């Protein structure tokens, strides 16, 4: 049984103190309250069960300047395992050049290819990088942006895909779809084709607080939007997160 004091505190947190509300609104508010606390409790349990790591990589910026290339990337150092460190650096360079190859495949008359990166996460043994590449063609009215990403465990060398973050049979795709559709509506994002669903191999990156889902130029939006990105907080996904995966470390 719940005591009067506990019930009063619960009503205050749910925003119902001193209000005359309908029975429907009461149950709706209480359901939202209990779901919020369930998510918080689930997050604490996941974090308690997750493997601990304090690995943070040192980053050294590198440049490739050879016409038409103007590429920025980086190398990691200071990891516990030199072989894993070498493999991660090879992966970073490969991702950088893969975007160049993708640009050249789209156009044979490029006059400039600019590559950049954004380290979204570098803590708790996890490294997540967002790569972006912009190309300009000789006769093109505007350039083209392509993006890619890499999320890797710096202690084990494991590369994570989206499906590696969540329980296999859970409806995590539907949950992510819901948040993306909500943001499309809230931000009034113009679409050139309807968005229905992401897939198990959807491109993503991790930040300290949220997972970032992104789509390539023209996949769903006009050119003016570039690479549309959607942030979904981890605390809204705790009931689907895989205990053995990387996300519990960030909760």
C-alpha positions in Angstrom: 0.0 0.0 0.0 1.1 3.5 -0.8 1.3 6.0 2.2 -0.4 9.4 2.0 3.0 11.2 1.9 4.3 9.0 -0.9 1.1 9.5 -2.8 1.2 13.3 -2.3 4.8 13.4 -3.6 3.8 11.3 -6.6 1.0 13.6 -7.4 3.3 16.6 -7.1 5.8 15.1 -9.5 3.0 14.2 -12.0 1.8 17.8 -11.9 -1.6 17.1 -10.4 -1.5 18.9 -7.1 -4.4 21.2 -6.4 -6.0 20.5 -9.8 -9.5 19.2 -10.5 -9.1 16.8 -13.4 -11.2 14.1 -15.0 -10.7 10.4 -14.2 -9.3 9.9 -17.7 -6.7 12.6 -17.3 -5.9 11.3 -13.8 -5.1 7.8 -15.2 -3.3 9.3 -18.2 -1.0 11.4 -15.9 -0.4 8.4 -13.6 0.5 6.2 -16.5 3.0 8.8 -17.7 4.4 9.1 -14.2 4.9 5.3 -13.8 6.4 4.9 -17.2 8.9 7.7 -16.6 10.0 6.1 -13.3 10.1 2.6 -14.9 12.5 4.0 -17.6 14.6 5.6 -14.9 14.7 2.4 -12.9 15.5 0.3 -16.0 18.3 2.6 -16.9 19.9 2.3 -13.4 19.7 -1.5 -13.6 21.2 -1.6 -17.1 24.1 0.6 -16.0 24.8 -1.6 -12.9 25.1 -4.7 -15.1 27.2 -3.1 -17.9 31.0 -3.7 -18.2 33.1 -0.8 -16.9 35.7 1.0 -19.0 37.5 4.3 -18.5 39.2 4.2 -21.9 39.5 7.5 -23.7 41.5 7.8 -26.9 44.0 10.6 -27.6 43.3 12.1 -31.0 45.8 13.4 -33.6 44.4 15.4 -36.5 45.6 14.3 -40.0 45.1 16.0 -43.4 45.2 14.8 -47.0 45.8 17.6 -49.4 46.1 16.4 -53.0 43.9 17.9 -55.6 41.0 17.5 -55.7 41.1 16.1 -52.2 41.0 18.2 -49.0 40.4 15.6 -46.3 40.5 15.9 -42.5 40.6 12.7 -40.4 42.4 11.6 -37.2 44.3 8.8 -35.6 43.7 7.4 -32.1 46.5 6.6 -29.6 46.9 5.5 -26.0 44.6 2.4 -26.2 45.4 -0.7 -24.1 45.8 -3.0 -27.1 48.1 -1.8 -29.9 46.5 -4.1 -32.4 43.0 -2.8 -31.8 44.5 0.7 -32.0 46.0 0.0 -35.4 42.7 -1.6 -36.7 40.6 1.4 -35.5 43.0 3.8 -37.3 42.7 1.7 -40.5 38.9 1.8 -40.2 38.9 5.6 -39.8 41.0 6.0 -42.9 38.9 3.5 -44.8 35.7 5.4 -44.0 37.3 8.6 -45.1 38.4 7.1 -48.5 35.1 5.2 -48.9 33.2 8.5 -49.0 35.6 9.8 -51.6 35.0 6.7 -53.8 31.3 7.1 -53.4 31.5 10.8 -54.6 33.7 9.8 -57.6 31.2 7.1 -58.5 28.4 9.7 -58.7 30.4 12.2 -60.8 33.6 11.9 -62.9 34.2 15.7 -63.1 34.8 16.7 -59.5 36.9 19.8 -58.9 37.0 19.5 -55.1 36.2 16.9 -52.4 36.2 18.1 -48.8 36.1 15.5 -46.0 35.5 16.3 -42.4 34.6 14.5 -39.2 32.9 15.0 -35.8 33.8 12.9 -32.8 30.4 12.4 -31.2 31.6 10.1 -28.4 35.0 9.3 -26.8 34.5 7.9 -23.4 33.7 4.7 -21.4 35.7 2.7 -24.0 33.4 3.8 -26.8 34.3 5.8 -29.9 31.6 7.1 -32.2 32.5 9.2 -35.3 30.4 11.0 -37.8 32.1 11.5 -41.2 30.9 14.0 -43.8 32.1 14.6 -47.4 31.2 17.4 -49.7 32.0 17.4 -53.4 31.7 20.0 -56.1 31.4 19.1 -59.8 32.7 21.1 -62.7 29.3 21.8 -64.2 27.1 21.3 -61.1 24.9 24.0 -59.8 25.6 22.8 -56.2 27.7 20.3 -54.3 26.7 17.0 -52.8 27.0 15.9 -49.2 27.5 12.3 -48.2 27.8 10.9 -44.7 28.9 7.8 -42.9 29.7 6.8 -39.3 31.6 4.4 -37.1 31.0 3.2 -33.6 33.5 0.9 -32.0 34.5 -0.5 -28.7 38.1 0.7 -28.0 38.9 -2.2 -25.6 37.5 -5.1 -27.6 37.7 -3.7 -31.2 34.0 -4.6 -31.8 32.2 -2.5 -34.5 28.6 -1.9 -33.5 25.7 -1.8 -35.9 22.2 -0.5 -34.9 21.0 -4.0 -34.3 23.8 -4.6 -31.8 22.4 -2.0 -29.4 19.0 -3.5 -28.7 17.3 -6.8 -27.6 16.8 -8.8 -30.8 13.1 -9.5 -30.5 12.2 -6.0 -29.1 10.2 -3.5 -31.2 13.1 -1.0 -31.0 12.7 -0.1 -34.7 9.1 0.9 -34.2 10.1 3.1 -31.2 12.8 4.8 -33.2 10.4 5.3 -36.1 7.9 7.0 -33.7 10.4 9.5 -32.5 11.6 10.3 -36.0 8.1 10.8 -37.2 7.3 13.1 -34.2 10.4 15.2 -35.0 9.5 15.4 -38.7 6.1 16.7 -37.7 7.3 19.0 -34.8 10.0 20.6 -36.9 7.8 20.8 -40.0 10.4 19.1 -42.1 9.5 19.0 -45.8 9.6 15.5 -47.3 10.1 14.6 -51.0 9.0 11.0 -50.2 7.1 9.6 -47.2 9.1 8.2 -44.3 7.9 4.8 -43.1 10.7 3.0 -41.3 14.4 2.7 -40.7 16.0 -0.7 -41.1 18.2 -2.9 -38.9 21.4 -1.6 -40.6 20.4 2.0 -40.4 23.3 4.5 -40.2 23.7 6.0 -36.7 26.1 7.5 -34.2 26.2 7.7 -30.4 26.5 10.8 -28.2 26.7 10.9 -24.4 22.9 11.4 -24.1 21.3 10.1 -27.3 21.5 8.0 -30.4 21.6 10.0 -33.7 19.8 8.6 -36.7 20.6 10.2 -40.1 19.7 9.9 -43.7 21.6 10.7 -46.9 20.9 13.8 -49.0 17.7 13.4 -51.0 16.7 10.1 -49.2 13.6 11.8 -47.7 14.3 15.6 -47.8 15.1 18.3 -50.3 18.8 19.4 -50.8 18.4 22.4 -48.5 18.2 20.0 -45.5 21.6 18.4 -46.2 21.9 15.3 -44.0 18.8 15.3 -41.8 19.6 14.0 -38.3 17.3 12.9 -35.5 18.3 12.6 -31.9 16.6 10.0 -29.7 17.5 10.0 -25.9 18.6 6.8 -24.4 16.2 7.2 -21.5 13.3 6.7 -23.9 14.7 3.4 -25.1 15.8 1.7 -21.8 13.1 -1.1 -22.0 14.7 -2.3 -25.3 18.4 -1.8 -24.7 20.7 -4.8 -24.8 22.4 -5.4 -21.4 25.5 -6.8 -23.1 25.7 -3.9 -25.6 27.4 -0.5 -25.3 24.4 1.7 -24.3 24.2 0.8 -20.6 27.6 2.4 -20.1 26.1 5.8 -21.1 23.0 5.7 -18.9 
